[in-house]
Amino acid sequence: MKNLRDLSAIIMLFAFTFSVNAQQKSKTTETVKSKTSIDYQACVDKIMTNLPQEKGIRDVKCDLETKEVTVVYQKEKNNPDEIKKSLEKLGYTAKVTTAENVQEQKK
């Protein structure tokens, strides 16, 4: 019975720690949108393959119709200028249109 109580306490402590870490990460996440020179699905594929490899990048979305790339990143590890440089290094022009704080993370 004592072992069961100890095990329950450890599980609850672990769950609480995980919850606090998830909340802290969402506070440090920002979103940046860039207007780019993407024209084809191959451009989207190239960005979707390479950009998530950059440090601090949490999510990447490309909209071929509007030619916009939306990137969610950790602000301690990356910034809009570095993301712009990464897009340019892949061979695309990029102009930052918006940068905003993300208040809640959907996960």
N, C-alpha and C positions, 0 to 999 in steps of 0.2 A: 504494500500500500504506500509506503514511504517512497519507494522507487517511482511509482506512478505519479505521485505528487511532484517529485523532483523533475521528472521528465516533462510534465505539463508546464512547469515553471520555465524550463529551458526553451520549450517550443514557443511559449508566449513571449519570452524575451527576444528570441530570434525574429518573430513576426513583427514585434514593435520596432526593432532595429531596422528591418527591411523597409517598413513603412516610412520611417523618418528619413532614410536615405533616398527613397523615391521622391519624397516631397522636396528635399534639398536640391536634387538634380533638376526638377522642373523650374525652380527659381533661377537657375543659372543658364537657361536655354533661351536663345533668341532666334528670330527668323529674319532672313534677308531675301528679297526678291530682286532679280536682275533681268533686265531686258538683254537678250542675246541675239546672236546671228545664226541660230540654228534654223535649218531649212528642211531637213529630212529626218526620218526615223533613225537613220544611222547616227546622226548627230546626237539625238536623245540617248541612244544606246551607249555611245562613247562617254557621254557625261554621266549616265547612270552607272556605268562600270567603274569609272575612274574617280569621280568626285567623292564618293563615300569612303574612299581610301585615305583621304586627307584627315589630319588630326582634328578631333572634336566634332566632326560632321555626324549628326544623328539621323537626318532624313533628307532626301533629295526628291523633288518632283519637277518634271519638265512638262510644259504645256506648249506643244508644237504650234497650235493655232495662234497663240498670243506671243510666242517666242520668249516666254518667261521661264526662268529657273528659280524655284523656291527652295531655299536651304535652311534647315533647322540645325543649329550648331551650339556647342557649349562656348559661352563667351570667354571663359578662362583659357580656352585652348585655341580659339580661332577668332577671326573678325571679318567684317565685310570686305575690307581691302585685300586680305589674303585669299578669300573665296573668289574675288574678282580676278586676282592674279592666277589662281588655279584654273579658272575657266579660260583665260587668255592663253595659258600654257598649253591647253588642249586645242587651241587654234580658233577660238571664238571671241568675238568682241563681247564685252559685258559692261552694262551700265547699271549701277545699283539704283533701283527705283524706290524701295522701301526697306527699312530695317526697323524691327519692332520686337518688343519683349513678348514672350509667350507666357501668359499667366497660368494656364493650365495645360497639362500634357494629357493627351487622349488615352494613354496607356494605363 
